[in-house]
Amino acid sequence: MLKKPLKILAINPGSRYIGIAFFQGAELRDWGIKVIKGKWSADKMKKIRSIISGFIERYGPNVLVIKRLHPSRSSANLNHLVSKIKELSKRRGLKVYQYSIKDLETFFSPKGRINKKQMAEMIALEYPVLFHELKKEKSHKNPYHIRMFEAVALGSICFHHLDKY
């Protein structure tokens, strides 16, 4: 019996920026940041769900991995968004996994703590196509692309865990 190839959609949710990465097997196929402007509202929630639905329709993933939010760095709206993304994914038949930022740090640096910029550098080493984004990220004062790097990290860790089985 042939095993279905892993297609992983990775999402780093946020109220203003959403990091997205798509993997086919171990290969990173697409990545980016979606900017969602404006105050939190039902329309904003609808727009975010529409963006994610569009990625699901475009790529046909069988796995969705989403960043597990830290309780002190979250909000009721963001938690609600994550639960809606998970509901949408399950309705579409996707297997859903979550990893915390701590899980990502441990995976990319098992011997010690690293910060998000160091993790982005490690991710760019694993996926050299991201060096351009890393260079842009280093030149910005506000961490803009870091959300995308976290999404790539989520997809990478998920692939490595699932590929073992």
Backbone as a printed PyTorch tensor [residue, N CA C, xyz], in Angstrom:
tensor([[[  0.8370,  -1.1900,   0.0000],
         [  0.0000,   0.0000,   0.0000],
         [  0.8860,   1.2590,   0.0000]],

        [[  0.6190,   2.1520,  -0.9150],
         [  1.3800,   3.4000,  -0.9850],
         [  0.9040,   4.3730,   0.0800]],

        [[  1.8520,   4.9690,   0.7590],
         [  1.5380,   5.9730,   1.7610],
         [  1.2810,   7.2980,   1.0490]],

        [[  0.2210,   8.0080,   1.4670],
         [ -0.0880,   9.3200,   0.9090],
         [  1.0530,  10.2850,   1.2120]],

        [[  1.5200,  11.0540,   0.2270],
         [  2.6020,  11.9990,   0.5200],
         [  2.1330,  13.0650,   1.5090]],

        [[  3.0190,  13.4300,   2.4100],
         [  2.6910,  14.4630,   3.3880],
         [  2.6180,  15.8230,   2.7100]],

        [[  1.5180,  16.4970,   2.9290],
         [  1.3630,  17.8820,   2.4820],
         [  0.9800,  18.6670,   3.7270]],

        [[  1.8840,  19.5260,   4.1470],
         [  1.7240,  20.2160,   5.4240],
         [  1.5400,  21.7130,   5.2010]],

        [[  0.4540,  22.2470,   5.7500],
         [  0.2320,  23.6840,   5.7800],
         [  0.5360,  24.1340,   7.2040]],

        [[  1.4980,  25.0320,   7.3580],
         [  1.9100,  25.5180,   8.6800],
         [  1.4890,  26.9690,   8.8400]],

        [[  0.9070,  27.2640,   9.9960],
         [  0.3720,  28.6050,  10.2370],
         [  0.8480,  29.1260,  11.5900]],

        [[  1.3780,  30.3420,  11.5540],
         [  1.7070,  31.0650,  12.7760],
         [  0.6840,  32.1960,  12.8770]],

        [[ -0.3600,  31.9900,  13.6860],
         [ -1.4590,  32.9650,  13.7160],
         [ -1.1040,  34.2420,  14.4720]],

        [[ -1.6970,  35.3200,  14.0420],
         [ -1.5470,  36.5950,  14.7220],
         [ -2.7350,  37.4750,  14.3860]],

        [[ -2.8900,  38.5400,  15.1460],
         [ -4.0230,  39.4210,  14.8890],
         [ -3.7230,  40.4210,  13.7730]],

        [[ -2.4250,  40.6370,  13.4650],
         [ -2.0640,  41.5450,  12.3630],
         [ -1.2610,  40.8710,  11.2660]],

        [[ -0.4670,  39.8850,  11.6300],
         [  0.3620,  39.1640,  10.6640],
         [  0.1750,  37.6680,  10.8490]],

        [[  0.0790,  36.9680,   9.7390],
         [ -0.0160,  35.5100,   9.7850],
         [  1.1240,  34.9480,   8.9420]],

        [[  1.9500,  34.1310,   9.5840],
         [  3.0200,  33.4590,   8.8630],
         [  2.4840,  32.1570,   8.2930]],

        [[  2.8090,  31.8810,   7.0320],
         [  2.3020,  30.6730,   6.3720],
         [  3.4420,  29.9910,   5.6320]],

        [[  3.4420,  28.6580,   5.7040],
         [  4.4160,  27.8660,   4.9480],
         [  3.7170,  26.5900,   4.4850]],

        [[  4.0840,  26.1360,   3.2900],
         [  3.5270,  24.8940,   2.7580],
         [  4.6660,  23.9620,   2.3700]],

        [[  4.5520,  22.7270,   2.8160],
         [  5.5460,  21.6940,   2.5220],
         [  4.8920,  20.5560,   1.7590]],

        [[  5.5950,  20.0470,   0.7740],
         [  5.2110,  18.7900,   0.1370],
         [  6.3510,  17.8420,   0.4930]],

        [[  6.0460,  16.9170,   1.4010],
         [  7.1080,  16.0980,   1.9590],
         [  8.0540,  17.0160,   2.7080]],

        [[  9.3600,  16.8070,   2.5230],
         [ 10.3600,  17.6300,   3.2000],
         [ 10.6130,  18.9480,   2.4740]],

        [[ 10.0490,  19.0930,   1.2750],
         [ 10.3370,  20.2590,   0.4430],
         [  9.4280,  21.4460,   0.7610]],

        [[ 10.0510,  22.5700,   1.0930],
         [  9.3320,  23.8160,   1.3120],
         [  8.9120,  24.3550,  -0.0480]],

        [[  7.6050,  24.4670,  -0.2710],
         [  7.0970,  24.8900,  -1.5810],
         [  6.6110,  26.3270,  -1.6250]],

        [[  6.1140,  26.8400,  -0.5000],
         [  5.6020,  28.2100,  -0.4760],
         [  5.7260,  28.7310,   0.9490]],

        [[  5.8690,  30.0460,   1.0770],
         [  6.0150,  30.6690,   2.3780],
         [  5.6820,  32.1360,   2.2320]],

        [[  5.3160,  32.7550,   3.3460],
         [  5.0380,  34.1830,   3.2930],
         [  4.3350,  34.7010,   4.5230]],

        [[  4.0040,  35.9770,   4.4210],
         [  3.3120,  36.6930,   5.4840],
         [  2.0430,  37.2820,   4.8790]],

        [[  0.9670,  37.1430,   5.5910],
         [ -0.2710,  37.8170,   5.2030],
         [ -0.5260,  38.9120,   6.2360]],

        [[ -0.7490,  40.1210,   5.7580],
         [ -1.0090,  41.2590,   6.6350],
         [ -2.5170,  41.4800,   6.6780]],

        [[ -3.0460,  41.5510,   7.8900],
         [ -4.4830,  41.7820,   8.0730],
         [ -4.6260,  43.0840,   8.8520]],

        [[ -5.0570,  44.1150,   8.1480],
         [ -5.1460,  45.4480,   8.7520],
         [ -6.4690,  45.6390,   9.4790]],

        [[ -6.4750,  46.6450,  10.3420],
         [ -7.7010,  47.0460,  11.0180],
         [ -7.8540,  46.4450,  12.4050]],

        [[ -8.8380,  46.9890,  13.1180],
         [ -9.1380,  46.5060,  14.4670],
         [ -9.8060,  45.1480,  14.3870]],

        [[ -9.7540,  44.4390,  15.4960],
         [-10.3650,  43.1220,  15.5570],
         [-11.8760,  43.2620,  15.3830]],

        [[-12.4330,  42.4390,  14.4940],
         [-13.8730,  42.4640,  14.2380],
         [-14.2850,  41.1330,  13.6220]],

        [[-15.5640,  40.9480,  13.4760],
         [-16.0760,  39.7340,  12.8310],
         [-15.5940,  39.6790,  11.3830]],

        [[-15.5200,  40.8390,  10.7170],
         [-15.0360,  40.8800,   9.3310],
         [-13.5670,  40.4680,   9.2320]],

        [[-12.7710,  40.9100,  10.2000],
         [-11.3600,  40.5490,  10.2020],
         [-11.2090,  39.0340,  10.3890]],

        [[-11.9840,  38.4760,  11.2980],
         [-11.9620,  37.0260,  11.5340],
         [-12.3560,  36.2850,  10.2570]],

        [[-13.3730,  36.7890,   9.5860],
         [-13.8430,  36.1790,   8.3390],
         [-12.7560,  36.2390,   7.2630]],

        [[-12.0540,  37.3610,   7.1900],
         [-10.9910,  37.5220,   6.2040],
         [ -9.8540,  36.5200,   6.4600]],

        [[ -9.4770,  36.3670,   7.7240],
         [ -8.4080,  35.4220,   8.0740],
         [ -8.8300,  33.9980,   7.7230]],

        [[-10.0480,  33.6340,   8.0620],
         [-10.5360,  32.2880,   7.7320],
         [-10.5670,  32.0890,   6.2220]],

        [[-10.9010,  33.1330,   5.4810],
         [-10.9340,  33.0540,   4.0230],
         [ -9.5210,  32.8430,   3.4560]],

        [[ -8.5510,  33.5360,   4.0240],
         [ -7.1560,  33.3730,   3.5910],
         [ -6.7070,  31.9300,   3.8110]],

        [[ -7.0010,  31.4020,   4.9720],
         [ -6.5760,  30.0350,   5.2930],
         [ -7.3290,  29.0230,   4.4390]],

        [[ -8.6210,  29.2450,   4.2250],
         [ -9.3950,  28.3710,   3.3310],
         [ -8.7960,  28.3700,   1.9280]],

        [[ -8.3690,  29.5460,   1.4710],
         [ -7.7500,  29.6520,   0.1510],
         [ -6.4780,  28.8180,   0.0570]],

        [[ -5.6640,  28.8440,   1.0930],
         [ -4.4450,  28.0180,   1.1040],
         [ -4.7970,  26.5330,   1.1250]],

        [[ -5.8160,  26.1740,   1.8820],
         [ -6.2250,  24.7620,   1.9450],
         [ -6.7180,  24.3130,   0.5670]],

        [[ -7.5180,  25.1430,  -0.0890],
         [ -8.0230,  24.7940,  -1.4290],
         [ -6.8980,  24.7440,  -2.4570]],

        [[ -5.9640,  25.6760,  -2.3850],
         [ -4.8730,  25.7480,  -3.3570],
         [ -3.9280,  24.5500,  -3.2480]],

        [[ -3.5820,  24.1590,  -2.0260],
         [ -2.5470,  23.1510,  -1.8510],
         [ -3.0510,  21.7570,  -1.4790]],

        [[ -4.2770,  21.6510,  -1.0090],
         [ -4.8130,  20.3480,  -0.6360],
         [ -3.9760,  19.6180,   0.4040]],

        [[ -3.6240,  20.2980,   1.5070],
         [ -2.8110,  19.6290,   2.5220],
         [ -3.5910,  18.5100,   3.2120]],

        [[ -2.8680,  17.5570,   3.7990],
         [ -3.5310,  16.5540,   4.6360],
         [ -3.1780,  16.7710,   6.1030]],

        [[ -2.2930,  17.7490,   6.3640],
         [ -1.8930,  18.0890,   7.7310],
         [ -1.8700,  19.6010,   7.8710]],

        [[ -2.3680,  20.0860,   8.9990],
         [ -2.2420,  21.5000,   9.3370],
         [ -1.5070,  21.5590,  10.6690]],

        [[ -0.4710,  22.3580,  10.7170],
         [  0.2490,  22.5720,  11.9710],
         [  0.1440,  24.0460,  12.3090]],

        [[ -0.1580,  24.3060,  13.5650],
         [ -0.3850,  25.6770,  14.0120],
         [  0.3950,  25.9110,  15.3010]],

        [[  0.8830,  27.1260,  15.4370],
         [  1.6410,  27.4710,  16.6380],
         [  0.7210,  27.4630,  17.8480]],

        [[  1.1670,  26.7820,  18.8970],
         [  0.4390,  26.8060,  20.1760],
         [  0.7790,  28.1310,  20.8440]],

        [[ -0.2390,  28.9050,  21.1260],
         [ -0.0390,  30.2370,  21.6950],
         [  0.3560,  30.1600,  23.1650]],

        [[  1.2520,  31.0420,  23.5490],
         [  1.6370,  31.1500,  24.9570],
         [  0.5410,  31.9380,  25.6630]],

        [[  0.0540,  31.4490,  26.8100],
         [ -1.0710,  32.1200,  27.4860],
         [ -0.8190,  33.6020,  27.7870]],

        [[  0.4180,  33.9680,  28.1070],
         [  0.6780,  35.3670,  28.4590],
         [  0.8550,  36.2540,  27.2250]],

        [[  0.9740,  35.6520,  26.0460],
         [  1.1700,  36.4370,  24.8250],
         [  0.0090,  36.2470,  23.8610]],

        [[ -1.1440,  36.0160,  24.4290],
         [ -2.3160,  35.7400,  23.6110],
         [ -3.4740,  36.6370,  24.0620]],

        [[ -4.5960,  36.4580,  23.3980],
         [ -5.7940,  37.2080,  23.7650],
         [ -7.0010,  36.3090,  23.4930]],

        [[ -8.1370,  36.7160,  23.9980],
         [ -9.3630,  35.9440,  23.7590],
         [ -9.6360,  35.8540,  22.2550]],

        [[ -9.4170,  36.9510,  21.5190],
         [ -9.6550,  36.9560,  20.0780],
         [ -8.7110,  35.9970,  19.3420]],

        [[ -7.4550,  36.0130,  19.7190],
         [ -6.4740,  35.1370,  19.0730],
         [ -6.7620,  33.6720,  19.3940]],

        [[ -7.1300,  33.4010,  20.6330],
         [ -7.5010,  32.0300,  21.0110],
         [ -8.7250,  31.5690,  20.2260]],

        [[ -9.6750,  32.4570,  20.0480],
         [-10.8790,  32.1460,  19.2720],
         [-10.5060,  31.8640,  17.8100]],

        [[ -9.5980,  32.6710,  17.2630],
         [ -9.1290,  32.4720,  15.8940],
         [ -8.5010,  31.0860,  15.7370]],

        [[ -7.6330,  30.7140,  16.6660],
         [ -6.9750,  29.4000,  16.6020],
         [ -8.0110,  28.2860,  16.6590]],

        [[ -9.0030,  28.4090,  17.5300],
         [-10.0230,  27.3530,  17.6090],
         [-10.8250,  27.2720,  16.3070]],

        [[-11.0830,  28.4130,  15.6630],
         [-11.8080,  28.4090,  14.3790],
         [-10.9630,  27.7850,  13.2630]],

        [[ -9.6460,  28.0630,  13.2680],
         [ -8.7520,  27.4650,  12.2780],
         [ -8.7260,  25.9480,  12.4640]],

        [[ -8.6510,  25.5100,  13.7000],
         [ -8.6320,  24.0640,  13.9780],
         [ -9.9500,  23.4050,  13.5550]],

        [[-11.0680,  24.0710,  13.8410],
         [-12.3930,  23.5420,  13.4260],
         [-12.4610,  23.4150,  11.9040]],

        [[-12.0690,  24.4750,  11.2160],
         [-12.0790,  24.4950,   9.7530],
         [-11.2200,  23.3460,   9.2090]],

        [[-10.0610,  23.1740,   9.7610],
         [ -9.1400,  22.1250,   9.3090],
         [ -9.7210,  20.7380,   9.5240]],

        [[-10.2950,  20.5150,  10.6760],
         [-10.8760,  19.1940,  10.9670],
         [-12.0680,  18.9120,  10.0590]],

        [[-12.8780,  19.9450,   9.7940],
         [-14.0100,  19.7700,   8.8690],
         [-13.5360,  19.3970,   7.4750]],

        [[-12.3500,  19.8930,   7.0960],
         [-11.7780,  19.5890,   5.7780],
         [-10.9700,  18.2950,   5.7790]],

        [[-10.9820,  17.5930,   6.9080],
         [-10.3170,  16.2960,   6.9880],
         [ -8.8170,  16.3570,   7.2100]],

        [[ -8.3190,  17.4860,   7.6750],
         [ -6.8900,  17.6220,   7.9400],
         [ -6.5720,  17.1550,   9.3590]],

        [[ -5.4460,  16.5030,   9.4960],
         [ -4.9340,  16.1470,  10.8130],
         [ -4.2720,  17.4130,  11.3550]],

        [[ -4.5730,  17.7860,  12.5990],
         [ -4.0810,  19.0390,  13.1640],
         [ -3.0540,  18.7610,  14.2660]],

        [[ -1.9250,  19.4620,  14.1770],
         [ -0.8760,  19.3790,  15.1850],
         [ -0.5470,  20.7770,  15.6660]],

        [[ -0.0670,  20.8630,  16.9150],
         [  0.3430,  22.1490,  17.4620],
         [  1.6970,  21.9990,  18.1430]],

        [[  2.5240,  23.0270,  17.9970],
         [  3.8140,  23.0760,  18.6710],
         [  3.9790,  24.4670,  19.2510]],

        [[  4.5810,  24.5310,  20.4180],
         [  4.8450,  25.8240,  21.0630],
         [  6.1860,  26.3730,  20.5670]],

        [[  6.4400,  27.6220,  20.8820],
         [  7.7230,  28.2230,  20.5230],
         [  8.8360,  27.4700,  21.2540]],

        [[  8.5600,  26.9940,  22.4530],
         [  9.5490,  26.2140,  23.2180],
         [  9.8750,  24.9070,  22.4860]],

        [[  8.8440,  24.2500,  21.9190],
         [  9.0790,  23.0290,  21.1310],
         [ 10.0050,  23.3140,  19.9560]],

        [[  9.7960,  24.4580,  19.2930],
         [ 10.6280,  24.8250,  18.1460],
         [ 12.0680,  25.0770,  18.5830]],

        [[ 12.2280,  25.8030,  19.6830],
         [ 13.5760,  26.0830,  20.1880],
         [ 14.3050,  24.7890,  20.5240]],

        [[ 13.6270,  23.8700,  21.1810],
         [ 14.2300,  22.5990,  21.5690],
         [ 14.6110,  21.7790,  20.3400]],

        [[ 13.7610,  21.7980,  19.3240],
         [ 14.0330,  21.0390,  18.1100],
         [ 15.2490,  21.5960,  17.3730]],

        [[ 15.3080,  22.9190,  17.2410],
         [ 16.3850,  23.5310,  16.4720],
         [ 17.6620,  23.7170,  17.2730]],

        [[ 17.5640,  23.7120,  18.6000],
         [ 18.7550,  23.8620,  19.4380],
         [ 18.6040,  23.0110,  20.6950]],

        [[ 18.7730,  21.6950,  20.5620],
         [ 18.5680,  20.8090,  21.7090],
         [ 19.5190,  21.0740,  22.8840]],

        [[ 20.6470,  21.7250,  22.6270],
         [ 21.6450,  21.9270,  23.6850],
         [ 21.4570,  23.2100,  24.4860]],

        [[ 20.6290,  24.0970,  24.0190],
         [ 20.4760,  25.3410,  24.7710],
         [ 19.4670,  26.2800,  24.1560]],

        [[ 19.2100,  27.3500,  24.9010],
         [ 18.2320,  28.3500,  24.4580],
         [ 18.7460,  29.1270,  23.2570]],

        [[ 17.8050,  29.4620,  22.3870],
         [ 18.1040,  30.3470,  21.2680],
         [ 16.9880,  31.3710,  21.1640]],

        [[ 17.3000,  32.5060,  20.5710],
         [ 16.2370,  33.4870,  20.3650],
         [ 15.6460,  33.2900,  18.9650]],

        [[ 14.6220,  34.0640,  18.6670],
         [ 13.9100,  33.8860,  17.3990],
         [ 14.7910,  34.1930,  16.1890]],

        [[ 15.6670,  35.1760,  16.3140],
         [ 16.5480,  35.5060,  15.1940],
         [ 17.5560,  34.3830,  14.9490]],

        [[ 18.0660,  33.7870,  16.0160],
         [ 18.9860,  32.6550,  15.8540],
         [ 18.2550,  31.4750,  15.2100]],

        [[ 17.0040,  31.2740,  15.6170],
         [ 16.2160,  30.1970,  15.0310],
         [ 15.9890,  30.4670,  13.5370]],

        [[ 15.7180,  31.7220,  13.1810],
         [ 15.5270,  32.0770,  11.7710],
         [ 16.7870,  31.7580,  10.9740]],

        [[ 17.9440,  32.0220,  11.5550],
         [ 19.2070,  31.6990,  10.8790],
         [ 19.3500,  30.1930,  10.6650]],

        [[ 18.9810,  29.4080,  11.6620],
         [ 19.0590,  27.9470,  11.5420],
         [ 18.0940,  27.4330,  10.4790]],

        [[ 16.9250,  28.0500,  10.4160],
         [ 15.9250,  27.6590,   9.4180],
         [ 16.4360,  27.9900,   8.0170]],

        [[ 17.0610,  29.1590,   7.8840],
         [ 17.6080,  29.5450,   6.5730],
         [ 18.7410,  28.6040,   6.1520]],

        [[ 19.4710,  28.0720,   7.1060],
         [ 20.5030,  27.0880,   6.7720],
         [ 19.8740,  25.8000,   6.2440]],

        [[ 18.7450,  25.4270,   6.8500],
         [ 18.0440,  24.2240,   6.4070],
         [ 17.3330,  24.4500,   5.0700]],

        [[ 16.8390,  25.6630,   4.8530],
         [ 16.1200,  26.0280,   3.6240],
         [ 16.7950,  27.2720,   3.0330]],

        [[ 17.8920,  27.0960,   2.2850],
         [ 18.6710,  28.2340,   1.7690],
         [ 17.8650,  29.2220,   0.9350]],

        [[ 16.7440,  28.7900,   0.3750],
         [ 15.9060,  29.6850,  -0.4180],
         [ 15.4050,  30.8670,   0.4420]],

        [[ 15.4950,  30.7380,   1.7620],
         [ 15.0040,  31.7770,   2.6620],
         [ 16.0590,  32.8190,   3.0430]],

        [[ 17.2840,  32.6880,   2.5290],
         [ 18.3330,  33.6370,   2.8910],
         [ 17.9590,  35.0750,   2.5400]],

        [[ 17.2540,  35.2760,   1.4360],
         [ 16.8310,  36.6300,   1.0530],
         [ 15.9170,  37.2240,   2.1300]],

        [[ 14.9450,  36.4320,   2.6020],
         [ 14.0400,  36.9110,   3.6520],
         [ 14.7890,  37.1590,   4.9600]],

        [[ 15.7740,  36.3030,   5.2440],
         [ 16.5730,  36.4850,   6.4570],
         [ 17.3360,  37.8090,   6.3940]],

        [[ 17.8810,  38.1130,   5.2520],
         [ 18.6070,  39.3700,   5.0700],
         [ 17.6700,  40.5570,   5.2810]],

        [[ 16.4510,  40.4760,   4.7140],
         [ 15.4610,  41.5500,   4.9000],
         [ 15.0960,  41.6840,   6.3790]],

        [[ 14.9190,  40.5400,   7.0370],
         [ 14.5270,  40.5380,   8.4480],
         [ 15.5910,  41.2320,   9.3050]],

        [[ 16.8570,  40.9630,   9.0040],
         [ 17.9420,  41.5630,   9.7830],
         [ 18.0070,  43.0760,   9.6040]],

        [[ 17.5300,  43.5760,   8.4750],
         [ 17.5880,  45.0170,   8.2320],
         [ 16.3860,  45.7680,   8.8200]],

        [[ 15.3380,  45.0570,   9.2260],
         [ 14.1480,  45.7010,   9.8070],
         [ 14.2760,  45.8140,  11.3210]],

        [[ 13.7590,  46.9090,  11.8480],
         [ 13.7280,  47.0580,  13.3030],
         [ 12.5910,  46.2290,  13.8910]],

        [[ 11.4560,  46.2180,  13.2080],
         [ 10.3220,  45.4120,  13.6650],
         [ 10.4190,  44.0170,  13.0560]],

        [[ 10.3070,  42.9800,  13.8850],
         [ 10.3750,  41.6170,  13.3400],
         [  9.1190,  41.3000,  12.5300]],

        [[  9.2380,  41.3990,  11.2370],
         [  8.1090,  41.2020,  10.3320],
         [  8.1180,  39.7770,   9.7920]],

        [[  9.2260,  39.3710,   9.1980],
         [  9.3160,  38.0410,   8.5920],
         [  9.4880,  36.9210,   9.6090]],

        [[  9.7560,  37.2740,  10.8570],
         [  9.9860,  36.2410,  11.8690],
         [  8.7740,  35.3140,  11.9700]],

        [[  7.5830,  35.8390,  11.7310],
         [  6.3680,  35.0180,  11.7760],
         [  6.3850,  33.9500,  10.6800]],

        [[  6.9210,  34.3270,   9.5260],
         [  7.0470,  33.3710,   8.4320],
         [  8.0870,  32.3100,   8.7800]],

        [[  9.2150,  32.7360,   9.3740],
         [ 10.2380,  31.7720,   9.7700],
         [  9.6810,  30.7820,  10.7980]],

        [[  8.8600,  31.2780,  11.7090],
         [  8.2390,  30.3730,  12.6920],
         [  7.2950,  29.3900,  12.0020]],

        [[  6.5630,  29.8490,  10.9900],
         [  5.6790,  28.9410,  10.2510],
         [  6.5000,  27.8570,   9.5530]],

        [[  7.6250,  28.2430,   8.9560],
         [  8.4990,  27.2570,   8.3060],
         [  9.0240,  26.2780,   9.3510]],

        [[  9.4100,  26.7950,  10.5120],
         [  9.8930,  25.9260,  11.5890],
         [  8.8060,  24.9420,  12.0200]],

        [[  7.5720,  25.4210,  12.1140],
         [  6.4520,  24.5440,  12.4760],
         [  6.3010,  23.4080,  11.4650]],

        [[  6.3310,  23.7600,  10.1740],
         [  6.2010,  22.7440,   9.1340],
         [  7.3500,  21.7550,   9.1580]],

        [[  8.5480,  22.2530,   9.4050],
         [  9.7350,  21.4050,   9.4370],
         [  9.6810,  20.4110,  10.5920]],

        [[  9.3650,  20.8970,  11.7840],
         [  9.3100,  20.0160,  12.9500],
         [  8.1920,  18.9820,  12.7790]],

        [[  7.0760,  19.4120,  12.2340],
         [  5.9540,  18.4900,  12.0100],
         [  6.3620,  17.4060,  11.0100]],

        [[  6.9990,  17.8010,   9.9120],
         [  7.4520,  16.8000,   8.9400],
         [  8.4030,  15.8000,   9.5800]],

        [[  9.3820,  16.2920,  10.3310],
         [ 10.3510,  15.3980,  10.9480],
         [  9.6970,  14.4260,  11.9280]],

        [[  8.7130,  14.9140,  12.6740],
         [  8.0080,  14.0160,  13.6140],
         [  7.1500,  12.9920,  12.8770]],

        [[  6.4340,  13.4180,  11.8540],
         [  5.5320,  12.5040,  11.1370],
         [  6.3010,  11.5450,  10.2190]],

        [[  7.4300,  11.9870,   9.7040],
         [  8.2000,  11.1550,   8.7910],
         [  8.8030,   9.9410,   9.4930]],

        [[  8.9360,  10.0390,  10.8140],
         [  9.4690,   8.9170,  11.5720],
         [  8.5050,   7.7370,  11.5970]],

        [[  7.2030,   8.0380,  11.4270],
         [  6.1890,   6.9840,  11.6100],
         [  5.7070,   6.4310,  10.2920]]])
